[in-house]
Amino acid sequence: MALMIAKDWFEVRPMGDGVSLIREKYVAHWLRCNIWHIKGRDRDLVIDTGMGLRSLTEEVALLAERPVTAIMTHSHFDHAGGLHDFCDRCGHKSEAAIIAQPTATNTVADIGYVRADTFIALPYAGFSHQTYTVRSAALTGYLDEGDVIDLGDRVFQVFHLPGHSPGSIALFEKTTGLFFSGDVIYDGALIDNLYHSQAEVLRVSHGRLRDLAITTVHAGHFSSFGYEKMIKLLDEYQSGGLRLQEASSWIAQEIQKD
C-alpha cells in the first residue's frame, strides 16, 4: 500500500519551563530525533533539527516569535538534517566539516536506519528513502566546553561530551537543572560503535554527568527522565549493557512492538 503524504509533518508538545518538544511525527519512533525548542526573552534555541524532510521554520509557528539559534548536538543525519533551515546555526568545530559537506557515510545515513520502515507517511510527493540526503549547512558559530548561551532571561552552559561522536555537546541550565543531552545519554540502547565513536571516551563523558545537579534530562531520543533514572542508565551501560550493536535486528524488534 502506498503511503499517504502527510499534511502535518511536525507535532509540538509543551513540556514546561518554556520548553517544547517538536517531533517529526511520521518518522518511526525508534529513529526520530527529539527537537527541543527553548523560549527566551531575547532569542530562542532549537536543539537539534531532525532529518530535514520538511521546513521547521515554515511549519512550526512558535519559531517565528523571536530570533532563533539552532544548536547541533552532533552531525548525524537524524539530528542535523534540518540545520540548513536556520540562518544562525552552531555546533562543535570537530564536526563542522561533516555538516558543511555531508554525505550518507559521514552523517551515518547509510548504516541501515533510513529504510522504508522508517516512514509512516511521506513528507512530500515523490519522496524516496533511497535518495535521502542531508543538505549542507556550514556552521555560523562554534560551541565548546564552558561556553555560555544567554537568551536574555536564561543561561545555558555548554558541555563537550565526546564518545558517541567526537563533537557531541550538551546544554545545561543550572537554575532549573534542565539538561539537553543529545545522544550522550537517552532512555534506550546507546550507540558507541560508529565510525567515529569511542566507547571508552563515552564512559568518561558519562562520568561527568553524575556530578551535575540535573533535575530533568531532555534527551535526543525517547522520553525525558530524572536524575535517578539517568544514574541507572549510566550504571547499566558501565556494567556492559544498554548497547545497540546491529541495526537490522534491533529495528525488527522495535517494529514488532508497534
C-alpha positions in Angstrom: 0.0 0.0 0.0 1.3 3.4 -0.9 1.9 5.8 2.0 -0.1 9.0 2.2 1.6 12.4 2.0 1.5 14.0 5.5 -0.3 17.3 5.9 1.1 18.0 9.4 4.7 16.6 9.5 5.5 18.1 12.9 3.8 18.0 16.2 4.6 20.3 19.2 4.2 19.3 22.9 4.7 21.8 25.7 7.0 20.3 28.4 7.0 23.2 30.9 9.8 25.5 31.9 9.4 27.3 28.5 10.5 24.1 26.7 8.6 22.4 23.8 9.2 19.1 22.2 8.9 19.1 18.4 8.8 15.8 16.6 8.6 14.6 13.0 5.5 12.6 13.8 5.7 10.3 10.7 9.2 9.2 11.3 9.2 5.9 13.2 9.5 6.2 17.0 12.7 4.1 17.1 14.6 6.7 15.0 13.0 10.1 15.2 15.0 12.7 17.0 13.7 14.9 19.7 13.8 18.5 18.5 13.8 20.9 21.5 12.6 24.4 21.4 13.5 26.7 24.4 11.8 30.1 24.7 14.0 33.0 25.8 13.3 36.7 26.3 15.6 37.9 23.6 16.0 34.8 21.4 15.0 31.2 21.3 17.0 28.0 20.9 16.3 25.0 18.8 18.4 22.0 19.9 18.7 19.5 17.0 16.7 19.7 13.9 15.6 16.2 12.8 16.0 14.7 9.4 15.2 17.9 7.4 12.4 16.4 5.4 10.2 19.5 5.7 10.9 23.1 6.8 10.8 23.6 10.6 10.8 27.3 10.3 7.9 27.4 7.8 5.7 24.9 9.6 6.2 25.4 13.3 4.6 28.7 14.2 6.4 29.3 17.5 9.7 29.6 15.7 8.6 32.9 14.2 8.1 34.7 17.5 11.8 35.6 18.2 15.2 35.2 16.6 16.3 31.5 16.8 19.7 29.9 17.2 19.8 26.3 16.1 22.2 24.0 18.0 23.6 20.8 16.5 24.4 18.4 19.3 26.2 16.3 16.7 26.2 15.9 13.0 24.3 12.6 12.5 21.6 12.7 9.9 18.7 12.3 12.3 19.8 15.3 14.4 21.3 17.7 11.9 19.3 17.1 8.7 17.2 20.3 9.2 20.1 22.6 10.2 20.2 24.2 6.8 16.7 25.7 7.6 18.3 28.2 10.0 20.5 31.2 9.5 22.1 31.1 12.9 23.5 27.6 13.4 26.1 26.4 15.9 27.9 23.2 16.9 31.3 21.8 17.8 34.1 22.6 15.5 35.3 19.0 15.2 32.1 18.1 13.3 31.8 21.4 11.3 33.4 19.8 8.1 30.8 17.0 8.2 27.7 19.2 8.1 29.4 21.6 5.7 30.0 18.7 3.3 27.6 15.9 4.4 27.5 12.5 2.8 25.5 9.4 3.6 28.6 7.9 5.1 29.9 10.8 7.3 26.4 11.5 8.6 25.8 7.8 9.2 22.7 7.8 7.0 24.0 4.7 5.2 24.1 2.2 8.1 20.6 0.8 7.9 18.3 3.2 9.7 16.9 5.0 6.6 14.6 2.5 5.1 11.0 2.0 4.0 10.1 1.1 7.6 11.4 4.4 8.8 8.4 6.3 7.5 4.7 6.1 8.4 3.8 8.7 5.8 5.7 10.6 3.2 7.0 14.2 3.7 6.2 15.2 0.1 5.2 13.7 -3.3 8.0 11.7 -4.9 10.0 11.1 -1.7 12.1 8.0 -1.6 14.2 6.8 1.3 16.7 5.6 -1.2 17.6 9.1 -2.3 17.5 10.8 1.1 20.4 13.1 1.7 21.5 15.7 4.3 21.8 19.2 2.9 24.9 21.3 3.5 24.7 23.7 6.4 28.0 25.4 7.2 28.1 26.4 10.9 27.9 30.1 11.6 29.4 29.7 15.1 31.2 27.2 17.2 30.4 25.9 20.7 32.8 24.2 23.0 33.3 23.3 26.7 32.5 26.1 29.1 30.8 28.4 26.5 27.6 30.1 27.7 24.5 30.7 25.7 22.5 33.7 27.0 18.9 34.1 26.0 18.4 37.3 28.0 16.5 35.7 30.9 18.1 32.2 31.0 21.6 30.9 30.5 22.9 27.5 29.3 26.3 26.1 29.8 27.9 24.0 27.0 29.5 20.7 27.8 31.7 18.9 25.3 30.9 15.2 25.8 32.6 13.1 23.1 32.3 9.4 22.6 29.1 8.9 20.6 30.7 11.2 18.2 33.8 13.5 18.5 31.8 16.7 18.7 28.9 15.7 20.8 27.8 18.6 23.0 25.1 19.0 25.7 23.5 22.1 27.3 22.8 22.5 31.0 20.7 25.2 32.7 21.9 25.4 36.3 18.9 27.4 37.6 16.3 24.8 36.5 18.5 21.7 36.3 17.5 21.0 32.7 20.0 19.0 30.7 19.7 18.6 27.0 21.9 15.6 26.3 21.7 14.8 22.6 22.8 11.2 22.2 25.3 11.2 25.1 22.5 9.6 27.2 18.9 8.6 26.5 16.5 6.0 27.7 17.4 3.3 25.3 20.2 1.2 23.9 23.2 3.5 23.2 25.3 3.5 20.1 29.1 3.6 20.6 30.3 1.6 17.6 30.0 4.1 14.7 33.0 5.1 12.6 33.9 8.0 14.8 32.6 6.7 18.1 34.9 5.9 21.1 33.3 3.8 23.8 36.0 4.5 26.4 35.7 8.2 25.8 31.9 8.0 26.1 32.4 6.4 29.6 34.5 9.3 30.6 31.8 11.7 29.4 29.2 9.8 31.3 31.2 10.1 34.5 30.9 13.9 34.3 27.1 13.7 34.3 27.0 12.2 37.8 28.2 15.4 39.5 25.7 17.7 37.8 22.6 18.9 39.7 20.3 17.6 36.9 16.6 17.5 37.5 15.4 16.5 34.0 17.2 15.0 31.1 15.7 16.1 27.8 17.4 13.6 25.5 17.9 13.2 21.8 15.5 10.3 21.6 12.6 8.8 23.5 11.1 10.1 26.8 12.6 12.6 29.2 13.7 11.4 32.7 15.1 12.5 36.0 18.4 12.2 37.8 17.8 8.8 39.4 16.8 7.3 36.1 19.9 8.8 34.5 22.1 7.1 37.1 20.5 3.8 36.5 21.1 4.1 32.7 24.7 5.1 33.3 25.3 2.2 35.6 23.8 -0.2 33.2 26.0 1.0 30.4 29.0 1.0 32.6 28.4 -2.7 33.5 28.3 -3.7 29.9 24.6 -3.4 29.0 22.5 -0.9 27.1 24.4 -1.2 23.9 23.0 -1.2 20.4 25.2 -3.4 18.2 23.5 -4.3 15.0 20.8 -2.1 13.3 18.6 -4.6 11.4 17.8 -7.0 14.3 17.2 -4.1 16.7 14.8 -2.4 14.2 12.9 -5.6 13.7 12.4 -5.9 17.4 11.2 -2.3 17.6 8.8 -2.8 14.7 7.2 -5.8 16.4 6.4 -3.6 19.4 4.2 -1.3 17.3 
